[in-house]
């Protein structure tokens, strides 16, 4: 979860009694992670006297000038304007936390990273010459230093509240870095690959959902990105054993976290063995 082991602690209330200020910024995203924050209104109300929301366009048109003590950044960097703007956000933020798969791994829009952007642009827009975009959609951490990353598509509200609470109390957020297999075991869910031969990315996916999909008999599809103990070379043969072609594996790795280094490396390595669509083995 953390991108910098030497990053400062999230911070604490100011000694002068001033409430810490929070800013929420949007880049290329669907807004789902910001909506998760809005959905925490009942939990955030008791903190209203300890935290001042100074910039949050999704919630209010009122803007207080920076600098800001804590910035939550949602969305990936996809345009030259984004690349310049994130530098400004970093400059006015005491601490910067990225939230969601778009901000931490480029999002589903990072599928452009594996294709010809000019071709996509020409196919989608009637006047592509007016579209100013970067060749790749990148995580915020590839553009500026990030103090903490909160993954998921969308993020988990419990983990988000933990990050905000940790900031207010001056400690590091307690977000585990283990795989989905851990909550699966705690819930008593039968292992789908072992017992039923169902393909599952749980062993290589970061926990955050509480193993929701496996609890309903569906294999994990990696919406929280790679875990700290990701070993895709060991998992790919098991996915093949359970009926997935190399094309299937490439597709399942190229969803919400397509550009996460571990997923991107594995999917790229498999491309040369994958059959063209319609000719899968």
VOBA-1610 file (N, C-alpha, C; in pm, whole numbers, padded with zeros to 5 digits, always signed):
BEGIN
Unk+00081-00120+00000Unk+00000+00000+00000Unk+00085+00126+00000Unk+00187+00131+00083Unk+00269+00249+00086Unk+00365+00248-00032Unk+00393+00364-00086Unk+00486+00374-00198Unk+00621+00422-00153Unk+00632+00469-00030Unk+00758+00521+00020Unk+00773+00484+00166Unk+00864+00390+00196Unk+00882+00347+00333Unk+00933+00459+00422Unk+00986+00566+00363Unk+01040+00676+00440Unk+00946+00796+00441Unk+00824+00776+00393Unk+00728+00886+00391Unk+00695+00927+00534Unk+00667+01056+00557Unk+00635+01102+00692Unk+00502+01047+00739Unk+00483+01046+00869Unk+00355+01004+00924Unk+00247+01096+00870Unk+00121+01045+00860Unk+00016+01122+00796Unk-00010+01258+00858Unk+00030+01282+00982Unk+00009+01413+01040Unk-00080+01408+01162Unk-00102+01521+01225Unk-00182+01530+01346Unk-00242+01669+01355Unk-00343+01688+01441Unk-00400+01822+01457Unk-00292+01922+01493Unk-00306+02045+01447Unk-00205+02147+01470Unk-00204+02191+01615Unk-00085+02226+01662Unk-00070+02270+01800Unk-00144+02400+01828Unk-00162+02481+01722Unk-00232+02608+01742Unk-00383+02591+01747Unk-00430+02467+01739Unk-00573+02441+01748Unk-00645+02446+01616Unk-00578+02486+01510Unk-00642+02492+01379Unk-00672+02352+01329Unk-00790+02339+01273Unk-00828+02207+01221Unk-00745+02174+01097Unk-00699+02048+01082Unk-00630+02008+00959Unk-00725+02024+00840Unk-00668+02057+00726Unk-00748+02080+00606Unk-00736+01962+00511Unk-00849+01927+00450Unk-00857+01815+00356Unk-00896+01867+00219Unk-00825+01820+00117Unk-00860+01851-00022Unk-00878+01720-00097Unk-00976+01715-00186Unk-01002+01596-00268Unk-00997+01639-00414Unk-00910+01575-00491Unk-00884+01615-00628Unk-00924+01505-00726Unk-00979+01545-00840Unk-01020+01449-00942Unk-00935+01464-01068Unk-00889+01351-01118Unk-00823+01346-01248Unk-00905+01250-01335Unk-00845+01167-01418Unk-00922+01079-01506Unk-00976+00960-01428Unk-01107+00961-01405Unk-01170+00854-01326Unk-01320+00859-01346Unk-01389+00763-01287Unk-01535+00757-01297Unk-01604+00823-01179Unk-01528+00873-01082Unk-01580+00937-00960Unk-01623+00838-00852Unk-01611+00707-00879Unk-01659+00609-00782Unk-01590+00619-00646Unk-01461+00650-00646Unk-01389+00658-00518Unk-01429+00782-00440Unk-01457+00892-00510Unk-01507+01011-00442Unk-01646+00987-00385Unk-01726+00911-00457Unk-01860+00877-00406Unk-01850+00789-00282Unk-01746+00706-00275Unk-01725+00626-00154Unk-01701+00718-00035Unk-01625+00824-00056Unk-01603+00921+00052Unk-01734+00989+00092Unk-01813+01029-00006Unk-01942+01091+00025Unk-02034+00994+00099Unk-02021+00866+00069Unk-02103+00764+00134Unk-02065+00745+00281Unk-01953+00804+00321Unk-01907+00793+00461Unk-01958+00908+00547Unk-02062+00976+00501Unk-02106+01098+00571Unk-02139+01073+00717Unk-02203+00961+00748Unk-02240+00934+00887Unk-02117+00917+00976Unk-02013+00852+00920Unk-01891+00832+00997Unk-01808+00959+01005Unk-01817+01045+00903Unk-01736+01166+00901Unk-01795+01279+00982Unk-01925+01278+01004Unk-01988+01385+01081Unk-01927+01404+01219Unk-01898+01295+01294Unk-01835+01315+01425Unk-01697+01379+01417Unk-01635+01376+01297Unk-01502+01433+01281Unk-01507+01578+01232Unk-01628+01629+01216Unk-01643+01761+01155Unk-01572+01870+01233Unk-01561+01855+01366Unk-01495+01958+01445Unk-01344+01938+01451Unk-01294+01832+01382Unk-01150+01805+01383Unk-01088+01813+01243Unk-01171+01829+01143Unk-01123+01826+01005Unk-01202+01925+00921Unk-01133+02007+00846Unk-01198+02104+00758Unk-01181+02061+00612Unk-01294+02037+00546Unk-01289+02002+00404Unk-01279+02133+00325Unk-01159+02157+00272Unk-01130+02286+00209Unk-01149+02286+00058Unk-01134+02168-00004Unk-01149+02160-00150Unk-01203+02022-00184Unk-01327+02018-00237Unk-01389+01891-00274Unk-01502+01923-00372Unk-01470+01935-00499Unk-01566+01979-00600Unk-01686+01886-00613Unk-01667+01760-00582Unk-01778+01664-00591Unk-01885+01693-00486Unk-01843+01760-00375Unk-01934+01782-00264Unk-01979+01927-00250Unk-01893+02021-00285Unk-01926+02162-00263Unk-01851+02252-00360Unk-01911+02365-00393Unk-01844+02462-00479Unk-01756+02558-00398Unk-01766+02550-00267Unk-01684+02634-00180Unk-01539+02586-00181Unk-01448+02679-00203Unk-01306+02644-00209Unk-01228+02736-00115Unk-01155+02675-00024Unk-01065+02750+00063Unk-00924+02739+00006Unk-00848+02846+00010Unk-00713+02841-00047Unk-00621+02748+00030Unk-00524+02689-00043Unk-00426+02602+00021Unk-00320+02685+00089Unk-00216+02620+00139Unk-00188+02476+00124Unk-00281+02390+00209Unk-00282+02258+00176Unk-00371+02165+00244Unk-00289+02061+00319Unk-00340+02021+00435Unk-00267+01924+00516Unk-00272+01784+00457Unk-00388+01746+00405Unk-00404+01613+00344Unk-00479+01626+00213Unk-00422+01573+00107Unk-00490+01569-00022Unk-00516+01424-00060Unk-00641+01396-00097Unk-00679+01267-00154Unk-00693+01286-00304Unk-00619+01208-00382Unk-00619+01224-00527Unk-00684+01103-00592Unk-00788+01128-00670Unk-00862+01025-00742Unk-00837+01043-00891Unk-00798+00935-00960Unk-00784+00943-01105Unk-00640+00935-01152Unk-00625+00899-01278Unk-00492+00881-01338Unk-00451+01005-01416Unk-00324+01007-01455Unk-00269+01118-01533Unk-00274+01078-01680Unk-00358+01147-01758Unk-00382+01106-01896Unk-00361+01216-02000Unk-00346+01340-01956Unk-00329+01451-02050Unk-00212+01538-02004Unk-00158+01619-02093Unk-00053+01713-02052Unk-00101+01807-01941Unk-00229+01846-01946Unk-00284+01931-01841Unk-00282+01859-01706Unk-00316+01729-01707Unk-00309+01650-01584Unk-00168+01649-01528Unk-00071+01628-01616Unk+00068+01617-01573Unk+00115+01745-01506Unk+00069+01861-01557Unk+00106+01989-01495Unk+00028+02011-01366Unk-00099+01974-01367Unk-00185+02000-01251Unk-00144+01917-01130Unk-00100+01792-01151Unk-00063+01709-01037Unk+00062+01766-00969Unk+00146+01835-01043Unk+00262+01901-00983Unk+00215+02012-00888Unk+00112+02084-00928Unk+00054+02188-00842Unk-00006+02126-00716Unk-00082+02016-00735Unk-00144+01950-00620Unk-00038+01907-00519Unk+00070+01847-00569Unk+00177+01804-00480Unk+00239+01924-00406Unk+00252+02035-00476Unk+00316+02153-00417Unk+00232+02215-00305Unk+00099+02202-00313Unk+00013+02264-00212Unk-00036+02163-00108Unk+00021+02041-00109Unk-00025+01936-00019Unk+00085+01894+00078Unk+00056+01901+00206Unk+00152+01854+00305Unk+00170+01703+00292Unk+00058+01633+00277Unk+00061+01488+00254Unk-00035+01456+00140Unk+00006+01363+00054Unk-00074+01327-00063Unk-00099+01176-00062Unk-00227+01140-00065Unk-00269+00999-00067Unk-00348+00974-00194Unk-00309+00874-00270Unk-00385+00838-00390Unk-00490+00735-00354Unk-00610+00750-00413Unk-00720+00659-00381Unk-00775+00596-00509Unk-00783+00464-00510Unk-00845+00394-00621Unk-00748+00346-00727Unk-00795+00251-00809Unk-00712+00188-00911Unk-00663+00287-01016Unk-00743+00389-01048Unk-00699+00486-01148Unk-00577+00562-01098Unk-00581+00607-00974Unk-00471+00687-00919Unk-00350+00602-00884Unk-00372+00475-00847Unk-00259+00391-00804Unk-00202+00305-00915Unk-00280+00281-01023Unk-00231+00192-01129Unk-00273+00233-01269Unk-00321+00356-01286Unk-00357+00401-01420Unk-00499+00373-01462Unk-00570+00285-01387Unk-00710+00257-01417Unk-00731+00176-01544Unk-00858+00152-01575Unk-00890+00076-01695Unk-00852+00154-01821Unk-00840+00287-01808Unk-00797+00368-01921Unk-00652+00341-01959Unk-00579+00272-01872Unk-00440+00236-01904Unk-00431+00124-02007Unk-00544+00074-02053Unk-00541-00020-02165Unk-00478+00045-02288Unk-00483+00178-02294Unk-00417+00249-02404Unk-00267+00223-02406Unk-00211+00190-02290Unk-00067+00170-02279Unk-00019+00051-02363Unk-00113-00037-02398Unk-00077-00157-02473Unk-00121-00148-02619Unk-00159-00029-02664Unk-00213-00017-02800Unk-00167+00115-02863Unk-00218+00141-02983Unk-00185+00263-03057Unk-00290+00369-03022Unk-00249+00469-02944Unk-00342+00571-02899Unk-00397+00652-03017Unk-00314+00680-03114Unk-00359+00757-03230Unk-00471+00684-03304Unk-00459+00552-03312Unk-00563+00472-03379Unk-00694+00477-03300Unk-00684+00465-03167Unk-00804+00475-03084Unk-00869+00612-03100Unk-00788+00715-03096Unk-00839+00852-03103Unk-00913+00875-03234Unk-00857+00824-03341Unk-00920+00841-03472Unk-01051+00764-03483Unk-01058+00650-03417Unk-01179+00568-03424Unk-01293+00623-03339Unk-01258+00693-03230Unk-01359+00740-03135Unk-01408+00881-03164Unk-01318+00969-03205Unk-01353+01110-03219Unk-01363+01152-03366Unk-01465+01232-03394Unk-01484+01280-03532Unk-01371+01374-03574Unk-01318+01450-03480Unk-01208+01544-03508Unk-01094+01517-03409Unk-01021+01407-03429Unk-00918+01368-03333Unk-00807+01471-03316Unk-00792+01562-03413Unk-00686+01662-03403Unk-00708+01759-03286Unk-00831+01762-03235Unk-00861+01851-03122Unk-00838+01784-02987Unk-00807+01656-02987Unk-00788+01581-02863Unk-00641+01581-02824Unk-00612+01634-02708Unk-00476+01641-02658Unk-00461+01540-02544Unk-00395+01430-02571Unk-00385+01325-02471Unk-00245+01266-02472Unk-00208+01203-02362Unk-00079+01137-02352Unk-00089+00996-02409Unk+00023+00940-02448Unk+00023+00804-02502Unk-00012+00700-02396Unk+00014+00733-02269Unk-00012+00638-02161Unk-00093+00704-02050Unk-00173+00623-01983Unk-00241+00663-01859Unk-00157+00610-01744Unk-00110+00697-01657Unk-00016+00654-01553Unk-00067+00682-01413Unk-00014+00605-01319Unk-00042+00627-01178Unk+00017+00760-01134Unk-00044+00819-01033Unk+00004+00947-00981Unk+00148+00934-00931Unk+00182+00819-00872Unk+00315+00800-00814Unk+00427+00802-00918Unk+00393+00786-01045Unk+00494+00795-01150Unk+00520+00939-01192Unk+00444+01030-01134Unk+00457+01171-01168Unk+00505+01258-01053Unk+00462+01225-00932Unk+00503+01301-00813Unk+00518+01204-00695Unk+00593+01243-00591Unk+00602+01159-00471Unk+00465+01143-00404Unk+00436+01022-00361Unk+00309+00990-00296Unk+00338+00934-00157Unk+00263+00978-00058Unk+00286+00934+00080Unk+00216+00803+00114Unk+00106+00775+00045Unk+00033+00651+00073Unk-00059+00620-00044Unk-00078+00491-00073Unk-00169+00448-00179Unk-00281+00362-00120Unk-00403+00395-00158Unk-00519+00317-00116Unk-00583+00259-00241Unk-00579+00129-00253Unk-00619+00064-00378Unk-00766+00025-00381Unk-00809-00020-00500Unk-00945-00070-00516Unk-01020-00001-00627Unk-01120-00070-00681Unk-01207-00013-00783Unk-01351-00054-00753Unk-01421+00026-00666Unk-01368+00144-00598Unk-01299+00106-00467Unk-01250+00207-00396Unk-01186+00183-00267Unk-01289+00134-00165Unk-01238+00071-00060Unk-01323+00024+00049Unk-01344+00137+00149Unk-01466+00160+00190Unk-01495+00273+00281Unk-01428+00254+00416Unk-01418+00130+00463Unk-01352+00105+00590Unk-01205+00142+00585Unk-01140+00106+00474Unk-00999+00140+00459Unk-00981+00291+00444Unk-01073+00357+00374Unk-01065+00502+00359Unk-01077+00571+00494Unk-01170+00528+00576Unk-01187+00587+00708Unk-01064+00562+00794Unk-01001+00446+00778Unk-00878+00417+00852Unk-00768+00516+00814Unk-00756+00547+00685Unk-00654+00642+00640Unk-00680+00780+00699Unk-00804+00827+00694Unk-00836+00960+00747Unk-00816+00964+00898Unk-00860+00858+00968Unk-00843+00852+01113Unk-00696+00850+01151Unk-00617+00773+01075Unk-00474+00767+01103Unk-00411+00904+01086Unk-00454+00978+00987Unk-00401+01113+00966Unk-00433+01202+01086Unk-00555+01194+01135Unk-00596+01279+01247Unk-00523+01244+01376Unk-00482+01118+01390Unk-00417+01075+01514Unk-00265+01069+01503Unk-00211+01103+01387Unk-00068+01110+01371Unk+00004+00977+01364Unk-00055+00878+01297Unk+00008+00747+01282Unk-00004+00699+01138Unk+00069+00595+01106Unk+00057+00535+00974Unk-00073+00457+00965Unk-00140+00460+00851Unk-00262+00379+00834Unk-00231+00231+00847Unk-00320+00160+00913Unk-00304+00015+00933Unk-00382-00057+00823Unk-00323-00063+00705Unk-00384-00130+00591Unk-00299-00253+00558Unk-00352-00374+00573Unk-00273-00494+00548Unk-00233-00507+00402Unk-00123-00578+00379Unk-00072-00596+00243Unk-00084-00741+00198Unk-00175-00816+00260Unk-00187-00956+00223Unk-00291-00976+00111Unk-00302-01099+00065Unk-00389-01129-00049Unk-00532-01158-00006Unk-00619-01170-00105Unk-00761-01200-00081Unk-00779-01336-00014Unk-00680-01424-00026Unk-00692-01556+00037Unk-00708-01547+00188Unk-00652-01444+00250Unk-00661-01430+00396Unk-00806-01412+00441Unk-00881-01312+00390Unk-01020-01299+00432Unk-01105-01417+00387Unk-01067-01482+00277Unk-01140-01601+00232Unk-01137-01708+00340Unk-01018-01730+00396Unk-01003-01831+00502Unk-01080-01789+00625Unk-01073-01661+00660Unk-01142-01614+00781Unk-01293-01629+00768Unk-01344-01613+00646Unk-01489-01627+00626Unk-01532-01773+00620Unk-01435-01862+00610Unk-01469-02004+00598Unk-01512-02041+00458Unk-01476-01959+00359Unk-01513-01986+00220Unk-01425-02098+00164Unk-01487-02194+00101Unk-01411-02303+00038Unk-01328-02245-00076Unk-01202-02286-00085Unk-01113-02237-00191Unk-01165-02282-00327Unk-01201-02187-00411Unk-01263-02221-00540Unk-01168-02295-00634Unk-01041-02253-00649Unk-00953-02329-00738Unk-00927-02471-00689Unk-00911-02487-00558Unk-00878-02619-00503Unk-00998-02712-00506Unk-01115-02663-00463Unk-01232-02750-00446Unk-01318-02760-00571Unk-01319-02655-00654Unk-01413-02653-00766Unk-01349-02626-00901Unk-01219-02603-00903Unk-01153-02577-01031Unk-01196-02447-01096Unk-01230-02348-01012Unk-01272-02217-01064Unk-01151-02124-01068Unk-01119-02065-01183Unk-01005-01972-01190Unk-01025-01854-01095Unk-00919-01813-01027Unk-00932-01709-00925Unk-00800-01634-00911Unk-00807-01500-00910Unk-00688-01418-00890Unk-00664-01386-00744Unk-00742-01444-00655Unk-00729-01416-00512Unk-00588-01428-00457Unk-00511-01532-00494Unk-00377-01547-00437Unk-00281-01433-00471Unk-00309-01354-00575Unk-00217-01247-00615Unk-00280-01109-00603Unk-00401-01102-00547Unk-00475-00975-00540Unk-00478-00920-00399Unk-00460-00791-00388Unk-00460-00722-00259Unk-00597-00730-00192Unk-00597-00758-00063Unk-00722-00761+00012Unk-00777-00619+00026Unk-00908-00611+00034Unk-00975-00483+00050Unk-01125-00499+00038Unk-01165-00604-00036Unk-01307-00630-00056Unk-01363-00728+00045Unk-01275-00791+00125Unk-01322-00893+00218Unk-01357-01023+00150Unk-01296-01048+00033Unk-01321-01171-00044Unk-01468-01183-00084Unk-01524-01075-00134Unk-01666-01071-00168Unk-01702-01171-00278Unk-01632-01166-00390Unk-01668-01252-00502Unk-01655-01401-00470Unk-01544-01446-00411Unk-01535-01589-00377Unk-01645-01635-00283Unk-01694-01546-00198Unk-01801-01587-00105Unk-01930-01617-00180Unk-01941-01571-00306Unk-02058-01601-00389Unk-02026-01701-00500Unk-01911-01769-00485Unk-01876-01873-00580Unk-01814-01824-00708Unk-01771-01698-00711Unk-01708-01643-00830Unk-01562-01614-00801Unk-01474-01650-00892Unk-01333-01625-00873Unk-01302-01477-00867Unk-01205-01440-00785Unk-01160-01300-00776Unk-01106-01256-00911Unk-01135-01131-00950Unk-01085-01080-01077Unk-00992-00961-01060Unk-00937-00942-00941Unk-00825-00852-00923Unk-00854-00705-00913Unk-00971-00663-00861Unk-01004-00521-00864Unk-00922-00438-00767Unk-00855-00500-00670Unk-00770-00425-00578Unk-00622-00432-00617Unk-00592-00486-00733Unk-00455-00486-00781Unk-00368-00588-00712Unk-00241-00595-00752Unk-00151-00698-00699Unk-00119-00678-00551Unk-00112-00789-00479Unk-00077-00784-00337Unk+00073-00776-00320Unk+00116-00762-00196Unk+00259-00752-00170Unk+00335-00880-00194Unk+00263-00991-00203Unk+00328-01121-00224Unk+00289-01182-00359Unk+00269-01098-00459Unk+00225-01145-00590Unk+00327-01238-00654Unk+00278-01355-00698Unk+00364-01451-00768Unk+00286-01504-00888Unk+00271-01419-00988Unk+00193-01456-01106Unk+00253-01571-01185Unk+00386-01582-01198Unk+00441-01697-01271Unk+00396-01830-01211Unk+00372-01834-01080Unk+00325-01957-01018Unk+00175-01977-01038Unk+00100-01867-01050Unk-00046-01877-01061Unk-00092-01908-01203Unk-00022-01856-01304Unk-00067-01872-01443Unk-00089-02019-01480Unk+00002-02112-01446Unk-00025-02253-01479Unk-00153-02306-01413Unk-00185-02257-01295Unk-00308-02300-01228Unk-00431-02245-01299Unk-00421-02122-01349Unk-00532-02065-01426Unk-00554-02145-01555Unk-00444-02187-01617Unk-00456-02272-01737Unk-00520-02405-01700Unk-00477-02462-01589Unk-00532-02591-01544Unk-00683-02581-01525Unk-00729-02465-01479Unk-00872-02447-01451Unk-00949-02395-01571Unk-00889-02404-01690Unk-00965-02380-01813Unk-00941-02249-01883Unk-00853-02164-01833Unk-00829-02036-01898Unk-00722-02050-02006Unk-00745-01989-02121Unk-00642-01980-02224Unk-00550-01862-02189Unk-00438-01853-02259Unk-00350-01738-02237Unk-00421-01608-02270Unk-00507-01611-02371Unk-00587-01493-02405Unk-00677-01454-02289Unk-00738-01553-02224Unk-00823-01526-02108Unk-00743-01461-01996Unk-00623-01513-01972Unk-00540-01460-01864Unk-00501-01316-01892Unk-00462-01288-02017Unk-00427-01152-02054Unk-00545-01059-02028Unk-00664-01103-02067Unk-00782-01018-02051Unk-00815-00993-01905Unk-00803-01095-01820Unk-00839-01077-01679Unk-00736-00991-01607Unk-00613-00991-01656Unk-00511-00905-01594Unk-00521-00761-01643Unk-00585-00742-01757Unk-00597-00608-01813Unk-00737-00552-01794Unk-00767-00527-01669Unk-00895-00463-01637Unk-00864-00335-01558Unk-00905-00330-01433Unk-00894-00207-01355Unk-00749-00170-01322Unk-00662-00270-01313Unk-00523-00246-01275Unk-00427-00293-01384Unk-00464-00269-01509Unk-00387-00320-01622Unk-00242-00277-01619Unk-00214-00154-01573Unk-00078-00102-01576Unk-00002-00122-01445Unk-00063-00189-01346Unk+00013-00224-01226Unk+00132-00308-01271Unk+00253-00275-01229Unk+00372-00341-01285Unk+00364-00493-01289Unk+00318-00556-01181Unk+00313-00702-01178Unk+00215-00758-01280Unk+00098-00696-01291Unk-00002-00742-01388Unk+00043-00711-01531Unk+00098-00592-01552Unk+00141-00553-01686Unk+00253-00643-01737Unk+00349-00675-01651Unk+00460-00760-01691Unk+00413-00899-01729Unk+00323-00955-01648Unk+00272-01090-01675Unk+00188-01093-01802Unk+00101-00995-01821Unk+00014-00996-01940Unk+00095-00975-02067Unk+00197-00891-02061Unk+00282-00868-02177Unk+00359-00994-02215Unk+00408-01066-02113Unk+00482-01189-02138Unk+00394-01295-02203Unk+00263-01292-02172Unk+00171-01393-02225Unk+00119-01358-02365Unk+00134-01234-02406Unk+00076-01192-02534Unk+00126-01275-02651Unk+00252-01312-02652Unk+00306-01383-02767Unk+00254-01526-02777Unk+00199-01581-02667Unk+00142-01716-02671Unk-00009-01715-02685Unk-00070-01596-02666Unk-00216-01587-02673Unk-00264-01598-02817Unk-00372-01673-02837Unk-00431-01688-02969Unk-00513-01562-03003Unk-00522-01526-03130Unk-00607-01414-03170Unk-00752-01442-03130Unk-00834-01335-03105Unk-00973-01355-03069Unk-01045-01446-03168Unk-01121-01540-03115Unk-01196-01633-03199Unk-01121-01761-03232Unk-00990-01765-03195Unk-00912-01884-03225Unk-00848-01945-03099Unk-00907-01908-02982Unk-00851-01957-02857Unk-00856-02107-02851Unk-00754-02163-02782Unk-00748-02308-02769Unk-00860-02358-02682
//
